[in-house]
Amino acid sequence: MNFSTVTACGEDCTGCKKKADGLCPGCIEADGYVPEWAESGRCRIHACAKEHGARFCGVCPEFPCQDLPQFIHWEPSIAEKMAGLRDRYLLWLAAPTGL
């Protein structure tokens, strides 16, 4: 997995149809200002992760926070998903060439 393409909410935009079709620039590239959040401005998840200096929620110093289930409401087991992603990220960082 290439963690440089993992978004704050733990998604990977690689292969996303909206991004491939030019409908969305991607959260990372657009600093959280994407069409999905046009009405509210910037993605709250992206902004929160950036504020905490984290690539994604699972590696945030505040993880797991009380806001996580509200921010990522579409994933009922988000804390477990982020913990798994964090563990894979730490292995990736430790690997000489990445995984």
VMD Tcl script that draws the C-alpha trace (Angstrom):
set ca {
  {0.00 0.00 0.00}
  {1.24 3.46 -0.87}
  {0.47 5.59 2.18}
  {1.19 8.81 0.33}
  {-2.26 8.43 -1.27}
  {-4.19 7.62 1.93}
  {-6.57 10.40 2.93}
  {-7.28 11.63 6.46}
  {-10.38 9.41 6.65}
  {-8.36 6.34 5.67}
  {-9.52 6.09 2.08}
  {-7.21 5.74 -0.90}
  {-8.13 7.80 -3.94}
  {-6.07 5.60 -6.27}
  {-8.51 4.28 -8.85}
  {-11.36 6.57 -7.77}
  {-13.67 7.18 -10.72}
  {-14.46 10.76 -9.66}
  {-10.76 11.58 -9.51}
  {-9.97 9.77 -12.77}
  {-12.81 11.62 -14.53}
  {-11.59 14.99 -13.20}
  {-14.68 15.53 -11.03}
  {-12.63 15.61 -7.84}
  {-9.04 16.75 -7.41}
  {-8.52 14.51 -4.36}
  {-8.45 15.52 -0.70}
  {-4.68 15.52 -0.41}
  {-4.08 17.51 -3.59}
  {-6.86 20.02 -2.81}
  {-6.03 20.36 0.90}
  {-9.50 19.11 1.79}
  {-11.39 21.51 -0.49}
  {-13.25 19.06 -2.73}
  {-16.66 19.16 -4.44}
  {-18.14 16.78 -1.83}
  {-17.67 19.50 0.79}
  {-18.31 22.58 -1.39}
  {-21.23 23.77 0.75}
  {-19.36 23.51 4.03}
  {-15.94 24.50 2.77}
  {-13.16 22.19 3.78}
  {-13.48 18.53 4.77}
  {-13.61 18.48 8.58}
  {-11.69 15.20 8.76}
  {-8.87 16.54 6.60}
  {-8.74 19.81 8.56}
  {-8.68 18.00 11.92}
  {-5.90 15.61 10.85}
  {-3.86 18.52 9.50}
  {-4.41 20.50 12.71}
  {-3.03 17.54 14.68}
  {-0.11 16.96 12.31}
  {-1.39 13.53 11.29}
  {-1.42 11.94 7.86}
  {-4.67 10.17 8.79}
  {-6.81 9.75 11.92}
  {-5.21 6.48 13.04}
  {-1.83 8.14 13.58}
  {-3.21 11.22 15.30}
  {-1.90 11.79 18.85}
  {-5.55 12.10 19.97}
  {-6.63 8.77 18.38}
  {-9.23 7.54 19.05}
  {-11.05 10.75 19.75}
  {-14.73 11.30 20.50}
  {-15.21 13.10 17.16}
  {-14.10 10.13 15.05}
  {-17.51 8.36 14.86}
  {-19.21 11.65 13.94}
  {-16.61 12.58 11.34}
  {-16.58 9.16 9.67}
  {-20.19 8.15 10.25}
  {-20.39 5.91 7.16}
  {-17.96 3.38 8.71}
  {-19.42 1.84 11.90}
  {-16.12 0.22 12.90}
  {-13.92 3.21 12.08}
  {-11.73 2.98 15.22}
  {-10.82 -0.62 14.39}
  {-10.24 0.23 10.73}
  {-7.97 3.15 11.65}
  {-6.06 1.06 14.20}
  {-5.40 -1.58 11.51}
  {-4.37 1.08 9.02}
  {-2.05 2.60 11.63}
  {-0.41 -0.78 12.26}
  {0.18 -1.30 8.52}
  {1.51 2.26 8.24}
  {4.04 1.67 11.03}
  {5.21 -1.53 9.32}
  {5.46 0.37 6.02}
  {7.58 3.07 7.66}
  {9.89 0.46 9.18}
  {10.38 -1.46 5.93}
  {13.54 -0.52 4.00}
  {11.64 -0.07 0.72}
  {8.04 0.22 1.94}
  {5.39 -2.46 1.55}
}
mol new
graphics top color blue
foreach p $ca { graphics top sphere $p radius 0.5 }
foreach p [lrange $ca 0 end-1] q [lrange $ca 1 end] { graphics top cylinder $p $q radius 0.2 }
display resetview
